[in-house]
Amino acid sequence: MATNQAGYFGNYGGSFVPPALNEVLSRLADEFEHYKDDADFNREFKDILKEYVGRENPLTFASRLTEAFNGPKIYLKREDLNHTGAHKINNVIGQILLAKRMGAHRIIAETGAGQHGVATATACAMFGMDCTIYMGKLDTERQALNVFRMELLGAKVVPVEKGQGRLKDAVDVALADLVENYENTFYLLGSAVGPHPFPSIVRHFQSIISEESKRQIIQQEGKLPAAVIAVVGGGSNAIGSFAHYIDEEEVRLIGAEPEEAATMAHGMPAEIHGFKTLVLQDENGEPAPTYSIAAGLDYPGIGPEHSYLKESERAEYYTVSKGEVLEAFQLLSSKEGIIPALESAHAVALAKKLAPEFDKEDSIILTISGRGDKDVEQVQELLKAMQVFK
C-alpha cells in the first residue's frame, strides 16, 4: 500500500491505499483544494443549501427540556429540518457539485441508518447521475423505509451480506467498487472517515452547522455556549458541530457514543478503511463486531480528527446506554414535540447526564442530527419488548 503523508490530524489520518487509488485520491484532493475557495462553487453551494435544503435551519431554545434537566439553557441545532431529514445533505450537496466539476457521472455511497443514502440518491436525482448505494443487509431490514425512499429516488440499493452485514461491511464493498471502477466513479463518502482527503472534505461541508450555530447563539444569548454536544459514530455531524468552536477554548466540545460501540472509550490506534484512527479491536487485532440500536453508529472506528481531539484533550467523549437513549428519545418527543433520530437521542441523553455540571445561566447547544421518522417502529418494538412506554 502507498502512504500519503497529507491529511493527518496529529497521529491520525493519512491514506493507506493501492497505488492506483492513491492517484485518484490525490486528484480529488487537488480538485477539492481548488474548488473549496472558488467563488462560483461556493455561491452555487450556498444557493442550493438555501433554496433546496432549506438552510439556515433554526437554533431552537428548548424551554421545557431546559426545565426537565434543571440545569443550563438547552438550544437545539435543527439539522432534522433539512430536506431529507438529517445533516447528511450538507456534505452530499458539496460533494455532488465537486463530482460534477470533475466530470463524474456515476456516484457510489455507503450508508448505515440510510440517511446518507437517501441524501445521495436525492442529489443524484436532482443532477441526473447514476447512483449505487451499498448498505449492510441487517441495516436494509431495520431501515426498510429508507431503502424504499432510495429506490423511489432512482438509486440501486445493494445489500451487503459479508461480515456482519452492517456499516463497516458496506464501506468495505464501496471502497472495493472504487478501486475497480475509479476511472468513471465518484465515491461520495458520508462520514468524516476514510483516506485523505475524505475527512477534510466532509468536515469542510459539514462545518456549515457550527458556522450557523455560532452566529445564532451570539444573536440569542450575546455570548458563546458553555458546550456543544453531538453524537459521534463516524463523526460527521459532530465534527461539523465542533469546527467553528475548536479555537474557542472556553467552549467544551462533547461527543456522545453508544456503550455498545464505544470507540473513543475503548479503541486503540489502528488502520481501517485506508486511514489511521482509534478502532475497536478483537483479540486478533481485527476490527471488532459492533452493535447499536442506532444503525448509523454501528462502526468500529471514528473520524481521525476526533481521535486527535480526544488525544489532545480538546474534546471529551462519553458513553450512554441503550436505556438512556430510549428515555431521551421519548423525553425530547414529549417535551418539545421533536421526534429525534435514535442517533441524535444519544446527544440528548448525554446532555441530561452532564447538565448538573453547568450553571443555569450557561447555554448548551445540542445538535439534533436527524429526525426520527425512520426509527419510530423500531423504538415501538424495543419499548414493547422492555414493557416500557413513558
TORVEXNU-453171 format. One line per 2 residues: number of its first residue (from 1); their letters; for each residue x, y, z of C-alpha. Coordinates in Angstrom, 3 decimals. Example, Ala and Ser with C-alpha at 12.3 -4.5 7.8 and 13.67 -1.06 7.14 Angstrom:
BEGIN
1> AS> 12.300:-4.500:7.800 ~ 13.670:-1.060:7.140
***
This chain:
BEGIN
1> MA> 0.000:0.000:0.000 ~ 1.144:3.535:-0.729
3> TN> 1.191:6.004:2.150 ~ 0.130:9.581:1.541
5> QA> 1.571:11.827:4.282 ~ -1.065:14.501:3.747
7> GY> -4.268:14.653:5.712 ~ -3.023:13.913:9.220
9> FG> -4.594:15.234:12.406 ~ -1.758:14.719:14.871
11> NY> -1.005:10.995:14.684 ~ -4.249:10.118:12.902
13> GG> -5.459:10.164:9.316 ~ -3.346:9.723:6.213
15> SF> -4.012:7.490:3.242 ~ -3.134:3.785:3.044
17> VP> -4.476:2.669:-0.320 ~ -3.367:0.861:-3.504
19> PA> -1.187:2.985:-5.831 ~ -3.914:3.364:-8.492
21> LN> -6.407:4.603:-5.915 ~ -3.804:6.904:-4.366
23> EV> -3.553:8.653:-7.734 ~ -7.339:9.102:-7.818
25> LS> -7.423:10.462:-4.274 ~ -4.553:12.842:-4.979
27> RL> -6.536:14.279:-7.881 ~ -9.611:14.531:-5.645
29> AD> -7.547:16.374:-3.008 ~ -6.245:18.829:-5.624
31> EF> -9.719:19.491:-7.029 ~ -11.163:19.971:-3.530
33> EH> -8.418:22.423:-2.565 ~ -9.166:24.403:-5.697
35> YK> -12.957:24.486:-5.508 ~ -13.410:24.969:-1.752
37> DD> -12.187:28.548:-2.188 ~ -13.761:29.133:-5.601
39> AD> -16.349:31.932:-5.513 ~ -18.668:30.401:-8.149
41> FN> -18.551:26.972:-6.470 ~ -19.373:28.417:-3.059
43> RE> -22.132:30.588:-4.458 ~ -23.810:27.548:-6.046
45> FK> -23.305:25.509:-2.860 ~ -24.892:28.162:-0.632
47> DI> -27.730:28.791:-3.109 ~ -28.670:25.101:-3.165
49> LK> -28.471:24.890:0.624 ~ -30.864:27.819:0.855
51> EY> -33.321:27.064:-1.938 ~ -33.328:23.248:-1.894
53> VG> -32.145:22.092:1.532 ~ -33.834:24.884:3.494
55> RE> -30.855:26.375:5.332 ~ -30.152:28.114:7.504
57> NP> -32.053:25.976:9.958 ~ -33.076:27.254:13.404
59> LT> -31.267:27.172:16.722 ~ -34.296:26.432:18.877
61> FA> -34.432:27.253:22.589 ~ -35.875:24.139:24.258
63> SR> -37.592:25.677:27.281 ~ -39.351:22.540:28.525
65> LT> -36.264:20.370:28.075 ~ -34.273:23.011:29.963
67> EA> -36.811:22.784:32.784 ~ -36.709:18.984:32.758
69> FN> -32.901:18.966:33.010 ~ -32.965:21.578:35.804
71> GP> -29.695:22.926:34.524 ~ -28.339:25.087:31.714
73> KI> -30.303:26.573:28.824 ~ -30.676:23.966:26.087
75> YL> -30.585:25.031:22.443 ~ -31.234:22.581:19.612
77> KR> -29.441:22.930:16.277 ~ -32.165:21.622:13.988
79> ED> -30.495:19.507:11.296 ~ -33.674:17.410:11.395
81> LN> -35.407:20.196:9.473 ~ -33.153:19.849:6.420
83> HT> -34.592:18.386:3.226 ~ -34.228:14.567:3.561
85> GA> -34.339:14.899:7.354 ~ -30.713:14.958:8.509
87> HK> -27.353:16.697:8.371 ~ -26.122:14.337:5.650
89> IN> -27.466:16.501:2.815 ~ -24.963:19.299:3.609
91> NV> -21.963:17.178:2.670 ~ -23.771:15.463:-0.192
93> IG> -24.547:18.732:-1.961 ~ -20.938:19.856:-1.622
95> QI> -19.534:16.579:-2.937 ~ -22.036:16.236:-5.781
97> LL> -21.011:19.700:-7.013 ~ -17.376:18.592:-6.812
99> AK> -18.182:15.377:-8.698 ~ -19.963:17.383:-11.406
101> RM> -16.960:19.640:-11.888 ~ -14.688:16.594:-12.078
103> GA> -16.822:15.133:-14.867 ~ -18.196:12.156:-12.926
105> HR> -21.485:10.551:-13.974 ~ -21.591:7.522:-11.647
107> II> -21.910:8.025:-7.887 ~ -21.473:5.340:-5.235
109> AE> -22.016:5.678:-1.488 ~ -22.291:3.670:1.720
111> TG> -24.990:4.092:4.333 ~ -25.907:2.695:7.751
113> AG> -29.093:4.307:9.005 ~ -29.961:5.183:5.424
115> QH> -29.945:8.970:5.787 ~ -26.727:9.418:3.809
117> GV> -28.046:7.039:1.183 ~ -31.298:8.974:0.909
119> AT> -29.425:12.270:0.685 ~ -27.099:10.888:-2.000
121> AT> -29.974:9.425:-4.006 ~ -31.775:12.766:-3.724
123> AC> -28.830:14.733:-5.076 ~ -28.233:12.216:-7.872
125> AM> -31.879:12.540:-8.905 ~ -31.522:16.309:-8.856
127> FG> -28.387:16.236:-11.052 ~ -29.326:13.241:-13.225
129> MD> -26.461:10.980:-12.110 ~ -26.331:7.182:-11.838
131> CT> -26.440:6.166:-8.163 ~ -25.497:2.945:-6.350
133> IY> -25.836:2.685:-2.564 ~ -24.177:-0.049:-0.510
135> MG> -25.944:-0.935:2.744 ~ -25.433:-3.787:5.203
137> KL> -28.124:-6.435:4.867 ~ -29.087:-6.124:8.535
139> DT> -29.453:-2.365:8.099 ~ -31.640:-2.787:4.998
141> ER> -34.012:-4.810:7.162 ~ -34.226:-2.447:10.126
143> QA> -34.264:0.647:7.904 ~ -36.587:-0.709:5.193
145> LN> -38.382:2.637:4.828 ~ -35.150:4.376:3.858
147> VF> -34.357:1.597:1.380 ~ -37.686:2.252:-0.335
149> RM> -37.008:6.004:-0.324 ~ -33.641:5.468:-2.044
151> EL> -35.183:3.200:-4.663 ~ -38.030:5.660:-5.210
153> LG> -35.394:8.323:-5.887 ~ -33.857:6.130:-8.593
155> AK> -30.907:4.617:-6.709 ~ -29.793:0.993:-6.868
157> VV> -29.522:-0.293:-3.284 ~ -27.095:-3.216:-2.883
159> PV> -27.494:-5.240:0.359 ~ -24.079:-6.305:1.689
161> EK> -24.165:-9.761:3.263 ~ -20.453:-10.175:4.035
163> GQ> -19.185:-9.789:7.592 ~ -21.866:-8.591:9.991
165> GR> -23.903:-7.020:7.207 ~ -23.536:-3.570:8.761
167> LK> -21.958:-0.192:8.031 ~ -18.318:-1.331:8.156
169> DA> -19.073:-4.017:5.579 ~ -20.874:-1.535:3.320
171> VD> -17.774:0.700:3.412 ~ -15.572:-2.305:2.537
173> VA> -17.613:-3.060:-0.573 ~ -17.911:0.589:-1.624
175> LA> -14.134:1.005:-1.446 ~ -13.669:-2.190:-3.482
177> DL> -16.041:-0.762:-6.116 ~ -13.996:2.439:-6.231
179> VE> -10.738:0.518:-6.677 ~ -12.286:-1.410:-9.586
181> NY> -14.119:1.486:-11.233 ~ -12.156:4.598:-10.252
183> EN> -11.910:5.850:-13.841 ~ -15.631:6.671:-14.045
185> TF> -16.851:6.599:-10.429 ~ -17.024:9.177:-7.637
187> YL> -17.274:7.770:-4.110 ~ -19.475:10.149:-2.145
189> LG> -18.383:9.186:1.370 ~ -20.870:10.148:4.068
191> SA> -18.849:10.423:7.256 ~ -15.605:12.087:8.346
193> VG> -13.670:8.837:7.863 ~ -11.654:7.159:5.119
195> PH> -8.337:8.004:3.478 ~ -7.294:11.599:2.839
197> PF> -8.910:13.819:1.575 ~ -12.337:12.466:2.660
199> PS> -12.197:13.523:6.351 ~ -11.240:17.059:5.353
201> IV> -13.883:17.232:2.628 ~ -16.681:16.087:4.930
203> RH> -15.516:18.402:7.736 ~ -15.499:21.357:5.341
205> FQ> -19.025:20.871:4.047 ~ -20.488:19.918:7.444
207> SI> -18.893:22.925:9.152 ~ -21.926:24.911:7.965
209> IS> -23.576:23.545:11.149 ~ -21.241:25.362:13.547
211> EE> -20.826:28.347:11.242 ~ -24.543:28.979:11.670
213> SK> -24.912:27.966:15.321 ~ -22.052:30.202:16.445
215> RQ> -23.675:33.230:14.846 ~ -27.126:32.236:16.095
217> II> -26.150:31.659:19.740 ~ -24.381:35.013:19.913
219> QQ> -27.503:36.679:18.482 ~ -29.731:34.957:21.057
221> EG> -27.506:34.869:24.148 ~ -24.883:37.516:23.456
223> KL> -22.097:35.049:24.178 ~ -20.665:31.690:23.167
225> PA> -22.183:28.469:24.551 ~ -20.617:26.691:27.503
227> AV> -20.653:23.467:25.473 ~ -21.603:21.870:22.182
229> IA> -22.824:18.264:22.363 ~ -23.242:15.941:19.373
231> VV> -23.396:12.209:18.785 ~ -20.370:10.502:17.227
233> GG> -20.412:7.405:15.067 ~ -18.120:8.011:12.125
235> GS> -18.237:11.616:13.290 ~ -19.575:13.846:10.509
237> NA> -22.299:15.754:12.364 ~ -20.063:16.103:15.415
239> IG> -17.063:17.479:13.532 ~ -19.394:19.870:11.697
241> SF> -20.898:20.922:15.035 ~ -17.455:21.450:16.600
243> AH> -15.499:23.002:13.701 ~ -16.033:26.735:14.338
245> YI> -15.607:26.332:18.102 ~ -12.323:24.396:18.128
247> DE> -10.304:27.605:18.600 ~ -12.716:28.855:21.293
249> EE> -11.091:27.132:24.255 ~ -13.791:28.172:26.733
251> VR> -16.375:26.110:24.801 ~ -16.467:22.441:25.810
253> LI> -16.760:20.074:22.824 ~ -18.529:16.894:23.884
255> GA> -19.276:13.746:21.904 ~ -21.789:11.045:22.829
257> EP> -21.315:7.438:21.764 ~ -23.204:4.204:22.429
259> EE> -21.920:1.835:25.095 ~ -22.202:-0.983:22.549
261> AA> -19.823:0.721:20.054 ~ -17.652:2.884:22.330
263> TM> -14.719:3.572:20.018 ~ -13.475:6.601:21.925
265> AH> -13.674:4.813:25.270 ~ -12.044:1.534:24.246
267> GM> -10.476:1.979:20.793 ~ -6.769:1.595:20.041
269> PA> -4.763:3.186:17.193 ~ -5.003:1.100:14.029
271> EI> -5.581:1.307:10.293 ~ -9.095:0.820:8.947
273> HG> -10.528:1.647:5.521 ~ -7.339:3.325:4.367
275> FK> -6.640:5.625:7.332 ~ -5.312:5.526:10.892
277> TL> -7.604:6.223:13.828 ~ -8.916:4.748:17.068
279> VL> -10.523:1.380:16.316 ~ -12.376:-1.172:18.428
281> QD> -10.406:-4.389:18.008 ~ -10.910:-8.069:18.798
283> EN> -8.301:-10.401:20.312 ~ -6.684:-10.817:16.881
285> GE> -6.295:-7.100:16.302 ~ -9.099:-7.049:13.723
287> PA> -11.989:-4.514:13.826 ~ -14.373:-5.795:16.494
289> PT> -18.052:-6.536:15.837 ~ -20.275:-3.653:16.937
291> YS> -23.948:-3.208:17.555 ~ -26.052:-0.162:18.348
293> IA> -29.804:0.365:18.303 ~ -28.915:3.317:16.040
295> AG> -27.748:1.853:12.731 ~ -25.730:4.966:11.886
297> LD> -23.453:4.318:14.883 ~ -22.557:0.727:14.007
299> YP> -18.926:1.453:13.109 ~ -15.795:0.221:14.942
301> GI> -13.745:3.318:14.064 ~ -14.161:7.081:14.097
303> GP> -13.026:10.076:12.067 ~ -9.296:10.773:12.567
305> EH> -9.854:14.355:13.683 ~ -11.977:13.106:16.572
307> SY> -9.144:10.791:17.625 ~ -6.828:13.790:17.593
309> LK> -9.285:15.978:19.520 ~ -9.517:13.302:22.198
311> ES> -5.760:12.729:22.408 ~ -5.105:16.478:22.618
313> ER> -7.878:16.781:25.235 ~ -9.637:19.476:23.216
315> AE> -12.818:17.401:23.095 ~ -14.474:14.994:25.535
317> YY> -16.296:11.793:24.688 ~ -18.687:9.846:26.911
319> TV> -20.902:6.790:26.516 ~ -24.638:6.448:27.060
321> SK> -26.652:3.271:27.460 ~ -29.489:1.952:25.326
323> GE> -31.940:2.640:28.140 ~ -30.760:6.237:28.485
325> VL> -31.107:6.739:24.733 ~ -34.650:5.370:24.609
327> EA> -35.609:7.570:27.554 ~ -34.113:10.616:25.800
329> FQ> -35.930:9.729:22.571 ~ -39.245:9.835:24.435
331> LL> -38.305:12.877:26.504 ~ -37.487:15.176:23.593
333> SS> -40.604:13.976:21.774 ~ -42.959:14.612:24.690
335> KE> -41.363:17.813:25.992 ~ -40.625:19.654:22.748
337> GI> -42.696:17.966:20.038 ~ -39.495:16.950:18.229
339> IP> -39.002:13.237:17.495 ~ -35.236:12.775:17.058
341> AL> -33.310:10.108:15.221 ~ -32.006:7.429:17.557
343> ES> -28.531:8.706:16.724 ~ -29.463:12.224:17.883
345> AH> -31.107:10.866:21.039 ~ -27.615:9.870:22.217
347> AV> -26.684:13.562:22.411 ~ -29.878:14.343:24.326
349> AL> -29.175:11.510:26.764 ~ -25.638:12.756:27.400
351> AK> -26.827:16.333:27.905 ~ -29.174:15.105:30.608
353> KL> -26.316:13.274:32.371 ~ -23.954:16.256:32.218
355> AP> -26.482:19.024:32.967 ~ -25.562:19.210:36.703
357> EF> -22.030:20.276:35.709 ~ -23.288:23.588:34.297
359> DK> -24.783:26.774:35.742 ~ -28.339:27.810:34.930
361> ED> -27.063:30.844:33.009 ~ -24.913:28.664:30.763
363> SI> -26.179:27.613:27.361 ~ -25.570:24.266:25.679
365> IL> -26.070:23.530:22.005 ~ -27.314:20.026:21.140
367> TI> -27.123:19.014:17.508 ~ -30.291:17.159:16.519
369> SG> -28.594:15.453:13.597 ~ -31.751:13.917:12.152
371> RG> -35.441:13.272:12.622 ~ -36.863:10.049:13.965
373> DK> -39.360:9.019:11.287 ~ -37.056:6.162:10.303
375> DV> -36.858:4.884:13.887 ~ -40.339:5.064:15.379
377> EQ> -41.351:1.491:14.502 ~ -38.071:0.134:15.867
379> VQ> -38.445:2.157:19.084 ~ -42.024:0.972:19.483
381> EL> -40.882:-2.651:19.267 ~ -37.995:-2.045:21.668
383> LK> -40.278:-0.439:24.226 ~ -42.824:-3.238:23.886
385> AM> -40.077:-5.778:24.487 ~ -38.972:-3.870:27.573
387> QV> -42.623:-3.436:28.613 ~ -41.955:0.277:28.909
389> FK> -43.633:3.258:27.346 ~ -43.223:6.602:29.029
***
